[in-house]
Every structure is written in structure tokens, then in C-alpha cells.
């Protein structure tokens, strides 16, 4: 993945947030696998666990963020005590009026399908924005959802900046494994 292309695609994309969930799993619970109905970010705020995205295992803990694309299978196991996290489901598309070279880059890079997990460096700022997004989402009104969208773009900016600085290993999911 070329980070400059990734940033260019996010800059050009139109975003629709579908859902924001706060989830707490206790260590004695056996969570089931979940097929993501849209691309998503999982932001862990407390605890440790093993996260499997399409048969690729990651260890996550407080202040880790994971990204996976639509159709990815998410399974959480080996929860130590408890795990608290937010799941933000979204869809990103390019406007119909996009240039052909941008559309070709979108198809080639598949930015919203990429899988990665990393430790965020500005955890409290990011957590505050995500908590605000969740509160606004629960209001179920147009102004609140507009605020959610504005905050989502701010979060994407911060994550892209960190992906660039930390040289995060980004994976293209295997479509065969997803099936």
C-alpha cells in the first residue's frame, strides 16, 4: 500500500456512518464470530484479547485500533478479565463524478478493505472523539449524525497521520478466506 495513494483516496471519498456500538465482553463470555456488514474500526478502550480477522490473528489491548473491510469475519477470543471497545461501521465511496484514474486507483488499492491493527499515540484525544460520536449517534437526529460524520473525518485524519508515521503493516484481505 502506498500511503500517499491511501490518503488521496480518503480525501476523495464520501463517507456514510452506519452504526456505532459500545461493546463490553467479560472474560467468561464466549463471543461468536461476526461478519462485518460494512467496513469498520474497532477501538479498544480497556482490556486485552485476541482478535481474528479472516483467520489472521492480532493481539489487542487498550488504545489499539483495528480496521477491516466489509465481509471480513471478526472473532474475539482469549479475553483477559474483560474487553471494552467501540465498533464504528461505515461505507466509503467515490463520487460518481470522480476521474477515471481515481476510480482505477480505488479499485486497485481497495483502501476500505485493508486490515491493520496498531497502538494509537493520541489515545485520549481519539477516545474522546469516539465517545462523543457514540453519544451523538444515540440521539438519532440529523444534527447529531452530522456531528458524527464530522468527527469521523477528524478520526480518519489522525489515523492516516499515525499510519504514515508508524509505518503500520497493512494487509489486503484474502477473498478466498472471506468466503
N, C-alpha and C positions, 0 to 999 in steps of 0.2 A: 504494500500500500504506500502510495506517495502521499505524505501528509498534506502537501500543498494542494493536490487534487481533492483530497478529502475535505479540506477547509473550503475550497471553491464550491464543491457540491453542496455542503451545508449552507453556505452563503446564499446559494441559488434556490434552495429547497423551500417548499411550503409545508408547514407543519400543522398537523391536527392531533391534539392530545385526546386519546380515547378514554383513559382511566388512570387514576392514581390511587393506589391501595397502600395502606399501612398493615403490615402482617407481623404477628409475633408467633413464633413456634417454640414450644417448650421442648427440652431435651428428651422427654419421654414420648413425644408425639412422633408418629411416622407419616410425614407428609407424602402426598402422592406426586407423581410426575405431572407436569403441566405443560401443555403445548401452547406456546405464545400465539395469541390471535393477532398480534401486531408486534412490531419491533419494540424493544423495551430496555429500560435501565433498571437495574436492581441496586439500590444503595443501602448497604448495611450500616446501621447506626449503633448496634450493640450485639455482642456475642461473636461466636465462631461456628463455622460449619463447612462442610464440603458441598460445593455446587457443581453439578454436572450439566453441561450444556452440550447436547448432541454427542454424548459419550466422551467429551473432553472434561476432565476433572480440574477444578480450581479450589484452592483453599481461600475462603473469605473470612474476614473479621471486620470489626468496627472500622468504618470510614473507607471501606473498599467499595468500588463501583464496578458493576459488570454490565456489559451490553450484549444483546443477542437479537437476531433478526426474527421476523415473522416466521412462524412454523418451527422455530427451534424448540427442542424439548428441554425443559428446566426441571431438574430434580435436586432437592436439597436433602442431605443426609449428614450423619455424624454431628448433630447439633450438640455443642457443649453448653449445658445449662439451658440457655435459650438463645434465640436469634431474632432480632427485630430489624425489619427493613421496610423500605418503600419500594414499590414496583410502579414504574411510570410506563404506560403503554402508549405508543404514538405511531403515527404514519407520516412519513416524509415523501413528498413527490416533487417532481419538477413541473413548473407551469407548462402548459401546452405550447406556449409561445417560445419556449427555450430553443436555442440554436441547436442544430444537428450535432455539432461537436460536443456540446454539453450533454445531450441525450445519449450519445455514444459513450461518453465518459461515465455517465450514471450507470449504464448497463454493464460496462466493463468493471468498474470499481465496486459496485453493489455496497456502497457505504453503510446503508441502514441494515445490511445483513451481517456485517462484521461482528466477530466475537472477541471480546477482550475483558480483562479484569485488571484493575490496578488500585493502588492506595492513593487517595487524593491528598493533596498537600494543603488545601484550604478547607479542611473538613467542616469547621464550624460555620463558615460562610455558606458553603454548599448545603449543609444540613438545614440551616435557617431558611434558605430559599425553597428547599423541597418541603419542609414543614408548612411554610406559607402556601405553597402550591396545593398541598393536601387540604388545608383549611378552606382555601378559596374554592377548590373543586367540590367540596362537600356542600357548599352554599347552593349549588345547582342553579346559578343565574348567569346571564350573559356577561355582565361586568366581571364577575368572579372568574369565569372561564377565559375571558380576555386577559385578565391578570395572570392566570396560569400560563397562557401562551407566551406572554412577555417574559415571565420568569424562566420558562423552558428555554427560550433563546439565550438568556443570560447563562444558564447552566451549560448549554452546549458550548458557548464561548469559553467558559472556564475549563471544560473538559478537553476541548480541542487544544487549548493552550498547554494543558498538562500532558496530553498525548504527545505533543511536539517536544516539550521539554524533557520528558521522561523516556522517550523512545520506547513506548509500550509495544510489546509483541501483539500484533493484531492477526487474527485468524479468519480466513474465509471458511464458512461452514461447508461441510461436505453434503451436497444434496442427497446422496445415497443414504448417508447416516440419518438424515432428517426423515426420510421415507420409512 
